[in-house]
């Protein structure tokens, strides 16, 4: 992008993938950072998302010593201890101005946040271990910590309002900012009760073989379940919070992931999307992200080449790096790692590997019990508890065996931040809406 063209463009957006310091350095070297800073200072229609928003500030604890664009004063700080990090999933939003208001739930993928907003901007808030800024706006300049493009109809409506405002806003447009301290007080006192802001995620899993969704029991006896793009759209309409697409043939046969499948799924729905199977290099991960994935999951290759975890986390951010761990219990009762869709058993315990994966830079653990997979008998709760402790602050997705709301509630109580489901949904034995309704009745926060 030519910085002079960017500076003069009618509208411009700065997304965010990667780490604060690395991206800030690239923006400075290219001149793009100065162009975005000038746009915001002149009040030109500008949108920034996630890391893009954070880069408008002075600095971030993520990269000590690195300078942001410095358009706004302040330092981006890490969330406090005691909450899973990164913050993955849907969180409630309160407040906001003409552009940011009206969105009840928004999708986040962040470990760092802005606590104290500058004056003169209208603020929306969320709560995760304490209040933090969800978005700031002033005229047609909109900075979002969440991902509006992944936040369903509410997020799309927000983007439409920004586009409409940008089409009519004169240069230098300003609006009066709300008082940040007053908004924060209302937020903490009334709008987002502590502990019930973030929703448990329900994630349909599409195991793909030859461009078709398949499902079996304990990784065997696979049956055709339909077209991945069609199922993705159905699950989005049914209330899914994310999607996970795993190319099982690529993972087993040493083939690259079917990028075309990811493109088709992304074209059919706007949910946050994880893609795995066949990821053996940074280039493979980049191809999937370019095709529309928000996160990449690495399983057997991560175990055999642990350095790949750190490289992907540094290149795209830990929030984009999921380490998938398949587990089976031996005669001694210890859960050990299995690779190659259960075909290769390792001596290392699941707990040990999860600890190593987190230390390498994994931003999320996708834990599948091979013993429970496809059985509908519920999660291995002891395994989940052990994994959640081993992962520390890193979120754990529970997979293998869930078929009912009771199974999912038990998994959440055991430490899971999200529930992966496949067979029961594909076969029509359960629906996301009915499961979420029952979970809400049981006192589990979900997005309805």
C-alpha positions in Angstrom: 0.0 0.0 0.0 1.3 3.4 -0.9 1.2 5.6 2.2 0.2 8.7 0.2 -2.7 6.9 -1.3 -3.7 5.6 2.1 -3.5 9.0 3.6 -5.9 10.4 1.0 -8.3 7.4 0.7 -11.9 8.1 1.5 -11.9 5.3 4.1 -9.3 3.0 5.5 -9.1 0.1 8.0 -6.2 -1.2 10.1 -6.7 -4.9 11.1 -4.5 -6.6 13.6 -2.6 -9.9 13.4 0.7 -10.4 15.2 2.5 -8.9 18.1 2.5 -5.2 19.0 6.2 -4.5 18.6 6.7 -6.4 15.4 3.7 -4.8 13.6 4.5 -1.3 14.9 8.0 -1.7 13.5 6.6 -2.7 10.1 4.2 0.2 10.1 6.9 2.7 10.9 9.3 1.4 8.2 6.7 1.4 5.5 5.2 4.8 6.3 1.8 3.3 6.7 1.8 4.1 10.5 2.3 7.8 9.8 -0.5 7.7 7.2 -3.0 6.1 9.7 -1.9 8.6 12.4 -2.5 11.5 10.1 -6.0 10.2 9.2 -7.1 9.9 12.8 -5.7 13.3 13.7 -7.6 14.9 10.7 -10.8 13.0 11.6 -10.9 11.0 8.3 -13.0 7.8 8.3 -10.8 5.2 9.9 -11.4 1.8 11.4 -9.0 -0.2 13.6 -9.6 -3.7 14.9 -8.0 -5.6 17.8 -4.2 -5.1 17.6 -5.0 -2.3 15.1 -6.8 -0.4 17.8 -3.9 -0.9 20.3 -1.3 0.4 17.9 -2.9 3.9 18.0 -1.6 4.2 21.6 1.8 5.0 23.0 3.0 1.6 24.0 2.0 -2.0 25.1 3.2 -4.3 27.8 3.3 -7.0 25.1 6.4 -5.4 23.7 8.3 -3.3 26.2 10.3 -0.5 24.6 8.3 -0.6 21.3 6.5 2.6 20.3 3.0 2.6 19.0 1.6 5.3 16.6 1.2 7.6 19.6 -2.0 9.2 18.3 -3.6 8.6 21.7 -2.0 8.7 25.1 -1.9 5.5 27.1 -0.3 2.1 27.6 -2.0 -1.2 26.6 -1.7 -3.6 29.6 -2.1 -7.3 30.1 -5.3 -8.7 31.6 -4.8 -9.6 35.3 -4.0 -13.1 36.6 -7.0 -15.3 37.2 -8.7 -15.2 33.8 -7.9 -17.5 30.8 -5.6 -15.8 28.3 -6.0 -15.0 25.5 -9.6 -13.9 26.0 -11.3 -16.0 23.3 -15.0 -15.7 22.6 -18.1 -13.6 23.0 -18.3 -10.9 25.7 -21.0 -8.4 26.5 -20.6 -4.8 25.5 -22.1 -1.8 27.2 -22.2 1.9 26.2 -20.9 3.3 22.9 -21.7 6.1 20.6 -23.6 6.4 17.3 -21.4 3.8 15.7 -20.6 1.4 18.5 -23.9 1.3 20.4 -26.4 -1.4 19.9 -24.1 -4.4 19.8 -24.8 -6.6 22.8 -22.2 -9.3 22.2 -18.9 -9.0 20.5 -16.1 -11.5 19.7 -12.7 -11.0 21.2 -9.3 -12.6 20.8 -6.9 -10.6 23.0 -4.5 -10.9 26.0 -4.0 -7.1 26.4 -6.5 -4.3 26.8 -6.9 -0.5 27.4 -8.1 0.3 30.9 -8.1 4.1 30.9 -9.4 5.8 27.8 -8.5 9.3 26.7 -11.1 12.0 27.1 -12.9 13.4 24.1 -13.9 10.0 22.8 -17.1 8.0 23.2 -16.5 4.7 24.9 -18.0 1.2 24.9 -17.0 -1.2 27.7 -16.6 -4.9 28.4 -15.6 -6.7 31.5 -12.9 -9.5 31.8 -11.2 -9.5 35.1 -12.3 -5.9 35.4 -13.6 -3.3 32.9 -11.8 -2.5 29.7 -12.4 -0.5 26.6 -14.4 -2.3 23.9 -14.4 0.5 21.5 -13.6 4.3 21.1 -15.2 6.5 18.5 -15.0 10.2 17.5 -16.9 11.1 14.4 -16.0 8.6 11.7 -12.9 7.3 13.5 -13.8 4.0 15.2 -11.3 1.9 17.2 -12.5 -1.6 18.2 -10.8 -4.0 20.5 -13.3 -6.7 19.4 -13.7 -8.1 15.9 -16.9 -6.6 14.4 -16.4 -8.8 11.3 -16.7 -11.9 13.5 -19.5 -10.6 15.8 -22.5 -11.7 13.9 -25.4 -9.4 12.8 -24.5 -6.9 15.5 -21.0 -6.5 14.2 -22.1 -6.3 10.6 -24.6 -3.6 11.5 -21.8 -1.7 13.3 -19.6 -1.9 10.1 -22.5 -0.7 8.0 -23.0 2.3 10.3 -19.3 3.1 10.0 -19.4 2.9 6.2 -22.4 5.1 6.1 -20.9 7.7 8.5 -17.7 7.7 6.5 -19.5 8.3 3.2 -20.9 11.6 4.5 -18.4 12.8 7.1 -16.5 16.0 6.3 -12.8 16.1 7.2 -12.2 17.2 10.8 -15.6 15.9 11.9 -15.8 15.7 15.7 -18.4 14.7 18.3 -18.4 15.4 22.0 -17.0 12.4 24.0 -18.8 11.0 26.9 -17.2 11.2 30.3 -15.1 8.0 30.6 -15.2 7.7 34.4 -18.9 8.1 34.5 -19.4 5.3 31.9 -17.0 3.0 33.8 -19.0 3.6 37.0 -22.3 2.7 35.4 -20.7 -0.3 33.8 -19.3 -1.9 37.0 -22.3 -1.0 39.1 -25.1 -2.1 36.9 -24.5 -3.3 33.4 -22.0 -6.2 33.5 -22.2 -8.3 36.7 -18.8 -9.7 37.5 -18.3 -13.3 36.5 -21.1 -13.3 33.9 -19.8 -11.2 31.1 -18.0 -13.8 29.0 -20.0 -16.7 27.4 -19.0 -20.3 27.2 -18.4 -21.1 23.6 -20.1 -23.9 21.7 -18.0 -24.9 18.7 -19.2 -27.3 16.0 -16.3 -29.3 14.6 -16.2 -30.2 10.9 -13.8 -33.1 10.3 -13.2 -33.0 6.6 -12.0 -35.8 4.3 -11.9 -35.2 0.6 -13.9 -32.1 0.8 -16.8 -33.7 2.8 -17.6 -33.6 6.5 -17.2 -37.1 8.1 -17.7 -38.5 11.6 -17.1 -41.8 13.3 -16.4 -43.3 16.7 -13.0 -43.2 18.3 -11.6 -41.9 15.0 -12.8 -45.0 13.1 -15.8 -46.0 10.9 -16.1 -42.6 9.2 -19.5 -41.7 7.7 -20.3 -38.8 5.3 -22.2 -36.0 7.1 -22.4 -33.4 4.3 -20.9 -30.4 2.7 -18.7 -28.3 5.0 -19.9 -24.9 3.7 -23.5 -25.8 4.0 -23.1 -27.2 7.5 -21.1 -24.1 8.5 -23.9 -21.8 7.4 -26.5 -24.0 9.2 -24.5 -23.9 12.5 -24.1 -20.1 12.2 -27.8 -19.6 11.8 -28.3 -22.1 14.7 -26.3 -20.0 17.2 -22.8 -21.5 17.0 -20.0 -19.3 18.6 -17.1 -20.5 16.4 -16.3 -23.2 13.9 -13.4 -25.6 13.8 -12.5 -27.3 10.4 -10.0 -30.2 10.7 -8.7 -31.8 7.5 -8.1 -35.3 8.8 -6.8 -36.7 5.5 -4.2 -34.0 5.3 -3.0 -34.7 8.8 -2.7 -38.5 8.3 -1.4 -38.6 4.8 1.1 -35.7 5.0 -0.9 -33.6 2.6 -1.5 -29.8 2.8 -4.7 -28.6 4.2 -7.5 -28.1 1.7 -7.3 -24.3 1.4 -10.3 -24.3 -0.9 -12.5 -25.8 1.8 -11.5 -23.0 4.2 -12.3 -20.4 1.4 -15.7 -22.0 0.9 -16.5 -22.1 4.6 -15.5 -18.5 5.0 -17.6 -17.4 2.1 -20.6 -19.2 3.6 -20.5 -17.8 7.1 -18.9 -15.1 9.3 -18.1 -17.0 12.4 -14.6 -17.1 14.0 -12.9 -20.0 12.3 -10.1 -22.4 13.3 -8.4 -24.6 10.7 -6.2 -27.6 11.3 -4.8 -30.6 9.7 -1.7 -30.6 7.4 -0.1 -27.5 9.0 3.6 -28.2 8.9 5.1 -24.7 8.4 4.5 -21.0 8.7 3.7 -20.9 5.0 0.9 -23.5 5.6 -0.5 -21.4 8.5 -0.3 -18.2 6.4 -2.2 -19.9 3.6 -5.0 -20.9 5.9 -5.2 -17.4 7.5 -5.2 -15.8 4.0 -8.0 -18.1 3.0 -10.1 -16.9 5.9 -9.1 -18.8 9.1 -8.7 -16.8 12.2 -6.7 -19.4 14.0 -4.6 -22.5 13.0 -4.5 -25.7 14.9 -1.4 -27.9 14.9 -1.4 -31.4 16.3 1.1 -34.1 15.4 3.5 -31.7 13.7 3.6 -29.5 16.9 4.7 -32.5 18.9 7.3 -33.6 16.4 8.5 -30.1 15.7 7.8 -28.0 18.8 9.7 -25.0 17.5 6.9 -24.5 15.0 4.5 -23.5 17.8 6.7 -20.6 18.8 7.3 -19.5 15.2 3.6 -19.4 14.4 2.8 -17.6 17.7 5.4 -14.9 17.0 4.4 -14.5 13.4 0.6 -14.3 13.9 0.2 -13.8 17.6 -0.5 -16.5 20.3 -4.3 -15.9 19.8 -3.9 -17.5 16.3 -2.0 -20.6 17.5 -4.0 -23.5 18.8 -2.2 -26.7 19.8 -4.5 -29.8 19.4 -3.8 -32.6 21.8 -5.3 -36.1 21.4 -5.3 -38.3 24.5 -5.9 -41.9 25.4 -5.6 -43.6 28.8 -3.4 -46.6 29.1 -3.8 -49.6 31.4 -2.1 -47.6 34.2 -4.9 -44.9 33.9 -2.5 -42.2 32.8 -3.7 -40.1 29.8 -0.9 -40.1 27.2 -0.5 -38.2 23.9 -1.4 -40.0 20.7 -0.5 -38.7 17.2 -1.7 -39.3 13.6 -5.4 -39.5 14.5 -4.7 -42.1 17.2 -2.4 -44.3 15.3 0.8 -43.5 17.1 1.0 -43.7 20.9 3.7 -41.6 22.7 5.1 -42.2 26.2 4.6 -38.6 27.3 1.6 -37.7 29.4 -0.9 -35.2 28.2 -0.3 -33.0 31.2 3.5 -32.8 30.4 2.9 -32.0 26.7 0.3 -29.3 27.5 2.8 -27.6 29.9 5.4 -27.6 27.2 3.0 -26.4 24.5 2.0 -23.4 26.6 5.6 -22.5 27.3 6.3 -22.6 23.6 3.6 -20.0 22.9 0.3 -21.9 22.4 -2.6 -19.5 22.8 -5.3 -22.2 23.2 -5.4 -26.0 23.8 -7.8 -28.2 21.9 -8.1 -31.4 24.0 -9.7 -34.5 22.5 -10.3 -37.7 24.5 -9.9 -40.4 21.9 -11.5 -42.8 24.4 -14.7 -40.7 24.4 -14.7 -39.5 20.8 -18.1 -40.1 19.1 -19.5 -42.1 22.1 -21.9 -39.4 23.4 -20.9 -40.5 26.9 -19.6 -37.1 28.1 -16.2 -35.6 28.5 -13.3 -37.2 30.4 -13.7 -34.8 33.3 -10.6 -35.9 35.2 -8.6 -35.4 32.0 -10.1 -31.9 31.6 -9.3 -30.9 35.2 -5.7 -32.0 34.8 -5.4 -30.2 31.5 -6.9 -27.0 32.8 -4.4 -26.9 35.6 -1.5 -27.7 33.2 -2.5 -25.0 30.8 -2.6 -22.3 33.5 -4.2 -19.2 32.1 -4.4 -20.6 28.5 -8.0 -21.5 27.5 -8.8 -25.2 27.0 -11.4 -26.5 24.5 -13.1 -29.7 25.6 -13.6 -32.3 22.8 -14.7 -35.9 22.7 -17.9 -37.4 24.0 -20.3 -34.4 24.6 -23.9 -34.9 23.4 -26.0 -33.0 26.0 -26.1 -29.7 27.9 -25.3 -31.6 31.0 -22.1 -32.9 29.5 -21.1 -29.4 28.5 -21.9 -27.9 31.9 -19.8 -30.5 33.5 -16.9 -29.8 31.1 -17.2 -26.1 31.9 -17.1 -26.8 35.7 -14.0 -28.9 35.1 -12.2 -26.0 33.6 -13.1 -25.8 29.9 -13.5 -22.4 28.3 -15.3 -23.9 25.2 -17.1 -27.1 24.1 -16.4 -28.8 20.8 -19.3 -30.9 19.4 -19.6 -32.9 16.2 -21.6 -36.2 15.9 -24.6 -35.3 18.0 -25.0 -32.0 16.0 -24.3 -33.6 12.6 -26.8 -36.4 13.2 -29.5 -34.0 14.4 -29.7 -35.6 17.9 -29.0 -32.2 19.5 -29.3 -28.6 18.4 -27.1 -25.6 19.5 -30.2 -23.6 20.4 -31.7 -26.3 22.7 -28.3 -26.9 24.3 -27.8 -23.2 25.0 -31.3 -22.8 26.3 -30.7 -25.6 28.8 -27.3 -24.3 29.7 -28.8 -20.9 30.5 -31.4 -22.6 32.7 -28.5 -24.4 34.5 -26.9 -21.0 35.2 -24.1 -21.3 32.6 -23.6 -18.0 30.7 -24.1 -18.5 26.9 -24.8 -16.2 24.0 -28.4 -16.6 22.9 
